[in-house]
Amino acid sequence: MSTSKPRETDLYPPVKALLESQGYTVKGEIGPADIMAVRDGEDPVVVELKTGFSLSLFHQGIERQAITDAVYIAVPRGTGRIFQKAIAANTALCRRLGLGLMTVRLKDGLVEVHADPAPYKPRKSAIRKTRLLREFSRRTGDPNAGGATRQGLMTAYRQDALRCARVLAELGPTKAAQVAKASGVEKARALMAVNHYGWFDRVGTGVYALRAEGVEALVRLGDPDGRGLGSDLPQSR
């Protein structure tokens, strides 16, 4: 085989040999199918060949499902971390589409089957659903436009941090218990201690003050409870 860029026809002999070893009669280019394999009156197996993953490859695979449920896509096997990530992502996609997936190691013709065609049965994550519902219920209002970039989103956690910052901006250095009571943020002490946004300073045992970064955040991001903010905020201590 040539060492130049692989062709779809380079994938045919190894895939044909694998199917024939399983008792199939195999022929290439039958109608729209790159490969068709038939065994003992069973539904035919169809394999679509491409030199790499592409949207058109998945489109072709889905179109072949009008012929048979047993549809595979096959691509040359690559190396390295990028290809391994592509295999993992595309194996998951194939399972969702009910497609099978093969890779062919062209240097020696090794064919590996990563997924067989089967109806997709999604596994629900109760943990993820609970996490999303918790965030939905805790978030005040609807501060983010759908489709916005993930960086800088107004989350429920950020809203709680702003509530704590507002209390400190109004009262100055304050005990965490009082911040929790005034802000309505039950876990104010832990939030300010972790100081994820860099807005808070611990200035004594259980006592926190607002940094200049916190004042700037209040002016820039606003108060999640709509209490009104501006340049008249007290200076940070």
TIVOBA-996924 format. One record per residue (C-alpha): residue number from 1; residue in one letter; x, y, z. Coordinates in nm, 3 decimals, padded with zeros to 5 digits. Layout:
REM TIVOBA-996924
R;seq;type;east;north;up
R;NUM;A;X;Y;Z
...
***
This chain:
REM TIVOBA-996924
R;seq;type;east;north;up
R;1;M;00.000;00.000;00.000
R;2;S;00.120;00.353;-00.080
R;3;T;00.242;00.578;00.201
R;4;S;00.054;00.872;00.044
R;5;K;-00.274;01.003;00.176
R;6;P;-00.509;00.707;00.233
R;7;R;-00.802;00.647;00.002
R;8;E;-01.139;00.498;00.080
R;9;T;-01.048;00.196;-00.133
R;10;D;-00.758;00.124;00.106
R;11;L;-01.015;00.046;00.377
R;12;Y;-01.207;-00.203;00.166
R;13;P;-00.982;-00.516;00.180
R;14;P;-00.942;-00.523;00.562
R;15;V;-01.314;-00.459;00.626
R;16;K;-01.410;-00.719;00.365
R;17;A;-01.174;-00.974;00.522
R;18;L;-01.324;-00.913;00.868
R;19;L;-01.681;-00.961;00.745
R;20;E;-01.589;-01.269;00.542
R;21;S;-01.428;-01.422;00.851
R;22;Q;-01.771;-01.391;01.014
R;23;G;-01.941;-01.583;00.734
R;24;Y;-02.064;-01.293;00.522
R;25;T;-02.054;-01.269;00.144
R;26;V;-01.916;-00.922;00.077
R;27;K;-01.935;-00.699;-00.230
R;28;G;-01.836;-00.338;-00.290
R;29;E;-02.033;-00.052;-00.441
R;30;I;-02.380;-00.203;-00.439
R;31;G;-02.612;00.088;-00.519
R;32;P;-02.532;00.373;-00.279
R;33;A;-02.351;00.145;-00.031
R;34;D;-01.970;00.132;-00.023
R;35;I;-01.984;-00.221;00.119
R;36;M;-02.272;-00.466;00.148
R;37;A;-02.242;-00.797;00.333
R;38;V;-02.508;-01.072;00.337
R;39;R;-02.528;-01.388;00.551
R;40;D;-02.791;-01.662;00.563
R;41;G;-03.094;-01.449;00.484
R;42;E;-03.021;-01.199;00.761
R;43;D;-03.062;-00.826;00.712
R;44;P;-02.764;-00.699;00.515
R;45;V;-02.472;-00.520;00.678
R;46;V;-02.374;-00.190;00.515
R;47;V;-02.042;-00.014;00.574
R;48;E;-01.967;00.341;00.463
R;49;L;-01.599;00.423;00.413
R;50;K;-01.432;00.761;00.458
R;51;T;-01.076;00.881;00.508
R;52;G;-01.179;01.075;00.820
R;53;F;-01.472;01.176;01.035
R;54;S;-01.704;01.429;00.874
R;55;L;-02.064;01.540;00.888
R;56;S;-02.124;01.390;00.543
R;57;L;-02.008;01.050;00.671
R;58;F;-02.272;01.054;00.944
R;59;H;-02.532;01.176;00.694
R;60;Q;-02.450;00.880;00.468
R;61;G;-02.471;00.639;00.757
R;62;I;-02.814;00.768;00.855
R;63;E;-02.934;00.747;00.495
R;64;R;-02.825;00.381;00.476
R;65;Q;-03.045;00.306;00.778
R;66;A;-03.336;00.322;00.532
R;67;I;-03.192;-00.004;00.390
R;68;T;-03.093;-00.188;00.708
R;69;D;-03.044;-00.133;01.080
R;70;A;-02.692;-00.284;01.055
R;71;V;-02.495;00.018;00.931
R;72;Y;-02.131;00.087;01.016
R;73;I;-01.903;00.375;00.933
R;74;A;-01.530;00.306;00.893
R;75;V;-01.229;00.540;00.897
R;76;P;-00.850;00.492;00.909
R;77;R;-00.712;00.458;01.259
R;78;G;-00.489;00.746;01.362
R;79;T;-00.250;00.795;01.652
R;80;G;-00.206;01.036;01.938
R;81;R;-00.427;01.199;02.196
R;82;I;-00.629;01.405;01.946
R;83;F;-00.737;01.095;01.759
R;84;Q;-00.822;00.914;02.084
R;85;K;-01.048;01.204;02.182
R;86;A;-01.208;01.195;01.836
R;87;I;-01.273;00.822;01.869
R;88;A;-01.435;00.864;02.210
R;89;A;-01.657;01.152;02.095
R;90;N;-01.757;00.986;01.768
R;91;T;-01.821;00.650;01.932
R;92;A;-02.067;00.824;02.162
R;93;L;-02.226;00.999;01.864
R;94;C;-02.256;00.671;01.671
R;95;R;-02.433;00.510;01.966
R;96;R;-02.681;00.795;01.978
R;97;L;-02.747;00.758;01.604
R;98;G;-02.770;00.379;01.616
R;99;L;-02.464;00.341;01.392
R;100;G;-02.168;00.107;01.424
R;101;L;-01.809;00.233;01.410
R;102;M;-01.494;00.066;01.280
R;103;T;-01.138;00.189;01.248
R;104;V;-00.877;00.036;01.016
R;105;R;-00.506;00.041;01.096
R;106;L;-00.375;00.067;00.744
R;107;K;-00.017;-00.047;00.813
R;108;D;-00.134;-00.401;00.891
R;109;G;-00.507;-00.408;00.812
R;110;L;-00.624;-00.445;01.172
R;111;V;-00.993;-00.361;01.201
R;112;E;-01.130;-00.259;01.542
R;113;V;-01.502;-00.237;01.608
R;114;H;-01.572;00.044;01.856
R;115;A;-01.953;00.025;01.847
R;116;D;-02.214;-00.204;01.696
R;117;P;-02.544;-00.073;01.557
R;118;A;-02.813;-00.076;01.823
R;119;P;-03.111;00.134;01.930
R;120;Y;-02.997;00.421;02.148
R;121;K;-03.098;00.396;02.512
R;122;P;-02.983;00.716;02.683
R;123;R;-02.867;00.690;03.041
R;124;K;-03.004;00.971;03.251
R;125;S;-02.789;01.131;03.520
R;126;A;-02.997;01.203;03.828
R;127;I;-02.704;01.395;03.977
R;128;R;-02.672;01.627;03.677
R;129;K;-03.048;01.685;03.663
R;130;T;-03.060;01.767;04.035
R;131;R;-02.766;02.006;03.996
R;132;L;-02.933;02.191;03.707
R;133;L;-03.268;02.215;03.885
R;134;R;-03.096;02.345;04.198
R;135;E;-02.917;02.614;03.997
R;136;F;-03.244;02.703;03.822
R;137;S;-03.435;02.743;04.150
R;138;R;-03.157;02.936;04.327
R;139;R;-03.087;03.183;04.047
R;140;T;-03.274;03.512;04.086
R;141;G;-03.444;03.633;03.770
R;142;D;-03.304;03.556;03.424
R;143;P;-02.977;03.753;03.403
R;144;N;-02.813;03.565;03.112
R;145;A;-02.908;03.558;02.745
R;146;G;-02.933;03.203;02.613
R;147;G;-02.632;03.122;02.393
R;148;A;-02.396;03.359;02.576
R;149;T;-02.038;03.250;02.635
R;150;R;-01.982;03.058;02.958
R;151;Q;-01.726;03.302;03.098
R;152;G;-01.873;03.566;03.326
R;153;L;-02.223;03.419;03.346
R;154;M;-02.439;03.531;03.637
R;155;T;-02.479;03.210;03.837
R;156;A;-02.667;03.163;04.163
R;157;Y;-02.328;03.142;04.339
R;158;R;-02.221;03.476;04.192
R;159;Q;-02.552;03.629;04.295
R;160;D;-02.494;03.509;04.653
R;161;A;-02.143;03.656;04.646
R;162;L;-02.286;03.990;04.530
R;163;R;-02.539;03.984;04.815
R;164;C;-02.257;03.934;05.066
R;165;A;-02.054;04.207;04.900
R;166;R;-02.346;04.448;04.922
R;167;V;-02.378;04.393;05.297
R;168;L;-02.006;04.456;05.348
R;169;A;-02.020;04.765;05.125
R;170;E;-02.296;04.908;05.344
R;171;L;-02.175;04.796;05.690
R;172;G;-01.798;04.774;05.655
R;173;P;-01.611;04.486;05.825
R;174;T;-01.876;04.252;05.958
R;175;K;-01.900;03.914;06.128
R;176;A;-01.989;03.633;05.890
R;177;A;-02.299;03.540;06.090
R;178;Q;-02.434;03.893;06.051
R;179;V;-02.354;03.892;05.678
R;180;A;-02.546;03.566;05.643
R;181;K;-02.848;03.712;05.825
R;182;A;-02.847;04.045;05.638
R;183;S;-02.786;03.895;05.294
R;184;G;-03.003;03.585;05.324
R;185;V;-02.705;03.374;05.212
R;186;E;-02.700;03.084;05.455
R;187;K;-02.345;02.978;05.363
R;188;A;-02.199;03.329;05.360
R;189;R;-01.906;03.234;05.588
R;190;A;-01.789;02.951;05.358
R;191;L;-01.844;03.163;05.047
R;192;M;-01.632;03.451;05.177
R;193;A;-01.366;03.215;05.315
R;194;V;-01.324;03.039;04.980
R;195;N;-01.322;03.385;04.816
R;196;H;-01.356;03.246;04.464
R;197;Y;-01.379;03.591;04.302
R;198;G;-01.120;03.764;04.519
R;199;W;-01.370;04.014;04.661
R;200;F;-01.332;03.949;05.035
R;201;D;-01.070;03.985;05.307
R;202;R;-01.076;03.812;05.646
R;203;V;-00.972;04.088;05.883
R;204;G;-01.042;03.911;06.211
R;205;T;-01.183;03.593;06.358
R;206;G;-01.501;03.541;06.157
R;207;V;-01.492;03.903;06.039
R;208;Y;-01.479;03.994;05.669
R;209;A;-01.431;04.316;05.472
R;210;L;-01.482;04.404;05.108
R;211;R;-01.187;04.454;04.877
R;212;A;-01.178;04.717;04.603
R;213;E;-01.241;04.435;04.355
R;214;G;-01.568;04.365;04.532
R;215;V;-01.680;04.728;04.510
R;216;E;-01.595;04.729;04.139
R;217;A;-01.793;04.408;04.091
R;218;L;-02.100;04.560;04.258
R;219;V;-02.086;04.860;04.027
R;220;R;-02.013;04.650;03.716
R;221;L;-02.247;04.356;03.774
R;222;G;-02.525;04.515;03.974
R;223;D;-02.721;04.391;04.271
R;224;P;-02.910;04.066;04.201
R;225;D;-03.195;04.192;04.419
R;226;G;-03.226;04.521;04.229
R;227;R;-03.151;04.746;04.525
R;228;G;-02.974;05.003;04.312
R;229;L;-02.599;05.060;04.284
R;230;G;-02.376;05.341;04.180
R;231;S;-02.070;05.548;04.251
R;232;D;-02.205;05.636;04.597
R;233;L;-02.109;05.295;04.738
R;234;P;-01.896;05.319;05.051
R;235;Q;-01.526;05.275;04.992
R;236;S;-01.372;04.932;05.062
R;237;R;-01.183;04.894;05.389
***
